[in-house]
Amino acid sequence: MAKASAKKTARMEMRIPPSAKDYIRRAMAISGRSAAELAYEGAKRIVEEHERMVLTGRDREAFLEAVQSPAPPAERLVAALRRHEELRRK
């Protein structure tokens, strides 16, 4: 897990089908990791994949264009910023 010597202070139980239990046991035997480590690594990978944005082709080009040549701010945004600045000065 994050640190081998970290104290285990949380417990999580779950009900799973016998086939999933067999699969997890096989993964434990193959990898030498505990069920908790496998669960943590799997959850971490899912979160990292969710948080990572990969753009290809037209999407990448549109993103780079927007970053390099941003559109001017909308009038409502400018007005809101002015109101915010006025309120901060008070």
C-alpha positions in Angstrom: 0.0 0.0 0.0 1.2 3.6 0.5 3.7 2.6 3.2 4.5 -1.0 4.2 5.0 0.0 7.8 1.8 2.1 8.1 -0.6 1.0 10.8 -3.8 -0.5 9.5 -6.5 1.5 11.2 -9.5 1.1 8.9 -11.5 -2.0 8.1 -13.7 -2.6 5.1 -15.9 -5.6 4.6 -17.8 -6.6 1.5 -19.9 -9.4 0.1 -18.8 -10.7 -3.2 -19.8 -13.7 -5.4 -17.7 -16.8 -4.9 -16.3 -16.5 -8.4 -14.9 -13.0 -7.5 -13.4 -14.4 -4.3 -11.6 -17.1 -6.3 -10.4 -14.6 -8.8 -9.0 -12.4 -6.0 -7.3 -15.3 -4.4 -5.6 -16.2 -7.7 -4.4 -12.6 -8.1 -3.0 -12.7 -4.5 -1.2 -15.9 -5.2 0.2 -14.7 -8.5 1.3 -11.2 -7.3 2.2 -11.9 -3.7 0.0 -9.0 -2.6 -2.8 -9.0 0.0 -6.4 -8.5 -1.0 -6.2 -5.0 0.6 -3.2 -4.1 -1.5 -4.9 -5.3 -4.7 -8.0 -3.3 -3.8 -6.0 -0.2 -3.1 -4.0 -0.5 -6.3 -7.1 -1.1 -8.4 -8.9 1.8 -6.8 -5.9 4.1 -7.2 -5.6 3.2 -10.9 -9.3 3.9 -11.5 -9.1 7.3 -9.8 -5.9 8.2 -11.7 -7.4 7.2 -15.0 -10.5 9.3 -14.2 -8.4 12.4 -13.3 -6.1 12.2 -16.3 -7.3 13.8 -19.4 -5.9 12.5 -22.7 -6.8 14.5 -25.8 -6.2 13.3 -29.3 -6.6 14.7 -32.8 -9.1 17.5 -33.2 -9.8 17.7 -29.4 -6.1 18.3 -28.7 -5.8 20.9 -31.5 -8.9 22.8 -30.2 -7.6 22.8 -26.6 -4.2 24.1 -27.7 -5.8 26.8 -29.8 -8.0 27.9 -26.9 -5.0 28.1 -24.5 -2.8 29.9 -27.0 -5.5 32.3 -28.3 -8.1 32.6 -25.5 -11.4 34.4 -26.3 -11.9 37.8 -24.6 -13.8 37.6 -21.3 -17.6 37.9 -21.5 -19.1 41.2 -20.4 -20.9 39.5 -17.5 -17.6 38.1 -16.2 -15.9 41.5 -16.4 -18.9 43.1 -14.6 -18.8 40.4 -11.9 -15.0 40.9 -11.4 -15.6 44.7 -11.0 -18.3 44.1 -8.4 -16.0 41.7 -6.6 -13.2 44.2 -6.5 -15.6 46.9 -5.2 -16.8 44.7 -2.4 -13.2 43.8 -1.4 -12.3 47.4 -1.1 -15.2 48.1 1.3 
